[in-house]
């Protein structure tokens, strides 16, 4: 099989053959890793996600409308659409002259609970929507239609 010159079948150098095999294996590994399998994708689940904003300017809340799309400004993806929202008293904090943190109510602000419907996969750590994982307590900047707000995820559950 290997002759006196170190050639496989008298034609290919053994070292060159091993290098070619390693390169083919690396290319095959990279193709599987980056292209993945082209099998059936898991079916998406309808998910209800609620967001909470402690202090949102009232002029921003005037732009909230049911049915508008919700976009994650940080990930630059659309999450879902608004199914409802609730406005309440703002929840703000400030430090007084003695360094004590006090709850304050600022005029011209509201708290907002924003309910949306999304399609994704529920998992152990929350919901994955368009490749982004969201868990309760997650903070992000959202666009709900033309309204831009800094919010926290306060509830995630599959729609039954």
GUPA-183702 format. One record per residue (C-alpha): x, y, z; residue in three letters. Coordinates in pm, 1 decimal. Example, Ala and Ser with C-alpha at 12.3 -4.5 7.8 and 13.67 -1.06 7.14 Angstrom:
BEGIN
      east     north        up  resn
    1230.0    -450.0     780.0   ALA
    1367.0    -106.0     714.0   SER
END
This chain:
BEGIN
      east     north        up  resn
       0.0       0.0       0.0   UNK
     274.8     247.9      93.8   UNK
     584.1     220.1    -127.0   UNK
     949.8     294.9     -35.0   UNK
     904.7     667.9    -121.1   UNK
     617.2     701.6     133.7   UNK
     347.0     729.2    -129.2   UNK
       5.0     573.0     -87.9   UNK
     -71.1     339.6    -380.2   UNK
     244.6     476.5    -541.9   UNK
      74.0     805.3    -629.5   UNK
     -17.1    1015.6    -320.4   UNK
     215.2    1120.2     -41.4   UNK
      78.8     990.3     294.5   UNK
     123.4    1326.8     471.2   UNK
     -62.1    1508.9     191.0   UNK
    -342.5    1251.7     214.8   UNK
    -379.1    1307.1     592.9   UNK
    -387.4    1686.8     544.0   UNK
    -661.9    1653.3     281.5   UNK
    -863.8    1426.4     514.5   UNK
    -834.4    1677.7     801.4   UNK
    -943.1    1964.6     574.1   UNK
   -1245.4    1768.2     450.0   UNK
   -1342.1    1687.0     810.2   UNK
   -1311.3    2055.4     911.7   UNK
   -1525.3    2169.7     619.4   UNK
   -1791.1    1907.6     701.8   UNK
   -1790.9    2011.5    1069.9   UNK
   -1822.9    2383.0     980.2   UNK
   -2108.3    2310.9     739.3   UNK
   -2304.7    2118.5    1002.7   UNK
   -2228.1    2375.4    1275.5   UNK
   -2318.1    2690.0    1081.4   UNK
   -2581.8    2564.1     842.0   UNK
   -2744.6    2329.5    1090.8   UNK
   -2989.0    2063.6     998.8   UNK
   -3261.2    2159.9     757.6   UNK
   -3523.6    1952.5     938.3   UNK
   -3865.2    2066.4    1050.8   UNK
   -3862.8    2370.9    1279.5   UNK
   -4041.8    2339.2    1610.4   UNK
   -4396.6    2478.0    1595.3   UNK
   -4432.7    2823.6    1747.6   UNK
   -4651.4    2875.4    2051.5   UNK
   -4877.3    3175.6    2107.6   UNK
   -4734.2    3355.9    2410.7   UNK
   -4867.5    3639.4    2625.8   UNK
   -4593.9    3873.7    2750.9   UNK
   -4659.7    4165.8    2984.6   UNK
   -4421.2    4458.3    3030.4   UNK
   -4415.0    4716.4    3309.0   UNK
   -4288.3    5073.4    3291.0   UNK
   -4263.8    5262.4    3622.1   UNK
   -4257.0    5614.5    3480.0   UNK
   -4364.6    5686.8    3124.1   UNK
   -4440.7    6042.3    3012.8   UNK
   -4814.4    6094.3    2960.2   UNK
   -4757.1    6228.5    2608.9   UNK
   -4598.8    5892.5    2518.5   UNK
   -4891.0    5693.5    2661.1   UNK
   -5126.7    5883.4    2429.1   UNK
   -4968.5    5693.3    2137.8   UNK
   -5047.2    5347.8    2279.2   UNK
   -5301.1    5159.2    2069.1   UNK
   -5417.7    4799.7    2060.6   UNK
   -5306.0    4608.2    1752.9   UNK
   -4983.9    4803.4    1694.7   UNK
   -4661.1    4610.2    1656.1   UNK
   -4408.0    4590.2    1939.4   UNK
   -4040.5    4613.8    1855.2   UNK
   -3736.7    4544.3    2076.0   UNK
   -3510.9    4844.3    2013.2   UNK
   -3204.9    4666.6    2157.2   UNK
   -3232.1    4353.2    1941.1   UNK
   -3392.6    4529.0    1641.7   UNK
   -3667.2    4265.8    1609.2   UNK
   -4046.0    4268.0    1615.1   UNK
   -4177.2    4076.6    1915.9   UNK
   -4553.5    4079.3    1867.8   UNK
   -4855.2    4310.0    1885.5   UNK
   -5034.4    4501.9    2161.1   UNK
   -5344.2    4326.2    2297.4   UNK
   -5408.3    4575.4    2578.5   UNK
   -5252.4    4816.9    2826.4   UNK
   -5324.5    4967.3    3166.7   UNK
   -5221.7    5310.3    3293.1   UNK
   -5165.0    5383.7    3661.9   UNK
   -4986.6    5609.3    3906.7   UNK
   -4614.0    5644.0    3834.6   UNK
   -4367.1    5474.5    4066.7   UNK
   -4058.1    5690.2    4101.4   UNK
   -3787.6    5733.3    4361.2   UNK
   -3562.3    6021.9    4461.4   UNK
   -3299.5    6082.4    4727.9   UNK
   -3374.4    6354.6    4983.4   UNK
   -3125.7    6595.2    5148.8   UNK
   -3043.0    6335.2    5418.8   UNK
   -2959.8    6070.0    5156.8   UNK
   -3280.8    5872.9    5218.6   UNK
   -3455.2    5719.0    4917.8   UNK
   -3818.7    5828.7    4903.0   UNK
   -4102.9    5731.7    4672.5   UNK
   -4219.8    6030.4    4469.0   UNK
   -4507.1    6086.5    4229.6   UNK
   -4408.4    6302.6    3936.0   UNK
   -4672.2    6500.3    3753.7   UNK
   -4701.4    6428.9    3383.7   UNK
   -4604.4    6061.1    3415.6   UNK
   -4794.2    5731.6    3429.8   UNK
   -4701.9    5371.5    3499.9   UNK
   -4783.7    5137.3    3211.4   UNK
   -4855.9    4765.9    3193.9   UNK
   -4838.3    4663.3    2828.5   UNK
   -4981.7    4326.2    2721.6   UNK
   -4870.3    4171.6    2393.7   UNK
   -4918.0    3850.0    2201.8   UNK
   -4608.6    3694.9    2046.8   UNK
   -4521.8    3367.9    1874.5   UNK
   -4217.6    3177.6    1995.6   UNK
   -4094.7    2889.9    2205.3   UNK
   -4146.6    2856.9    2579.2   UNK
   -3847.7    2719.1    2765.3   UNK
   -3695.9    2675.9    3107.4   UNK
   -3559.2    3032.7    3111.1   UNK
   -3851.2    3217.8    2951.8   UNK
   -3972.8    3269.0    2596.9   UNK
   -3763.7    3284.8    2281.0   UNK
   -3918.5    3513.5    2019.3   UNK
   -3744.3    3571.2    1684.8   UNK
   -3422.2    3432.0    1831.5   UNK
   -3422.0    3657.2    2141.9   UNK
   -3475.2    3515.3    2491.4   UNK
   -3704.8    3707.9    2727.3   UNK
   -3740.2    3628.9    3097.1   UNK
   -3931.7    3793.3    3379.4   UNK
   -3726.1    4090.2    3502.0   UNK
   -3564.8    4146.4    3161.2   UNK
   -3531.0    4520.5    3095.5   UNK
   -3542.9    4666.1    2745.9   UNK
   -3646.1    4959.9    2533.4   UNK
   -3964.8    4893.6    2336.5   UNK
   -4146.2    5060.9    2053.5   UNK
   -4522.7    5003.8    2071.3   UNK
   -4631.5    5170.0    1751.5   UNK
   -4485.2    5521.3    1777.7   UNK
   -4442.6    5509.5    2157.5   UNK
   -4089.8    5436.7    2283.1   UNK
   -4063.6    5317.6    2644.7   UNK
   -3814.3    5163.3    2885.5   UNK
   -3988.5    4853.7    3025.3   UNK
   -3940.6    4533.1    3228.1   UNK
   -4092.1    4194.7    3148.7   UNK
   -4335.8    4125.5    3434.4   UNK
   -4516.4    3810.3    3310.4   UNK
   -4478.4    3541.7    3043.5   UNK
   -4721.2    3258.6    2982.2   UNK
   -4841.8    3048.0    2692.9   UNK
   -5188.1    3132.2    2561.1   UNK
   -5414.5    2831.3    2609.9   UNK
END
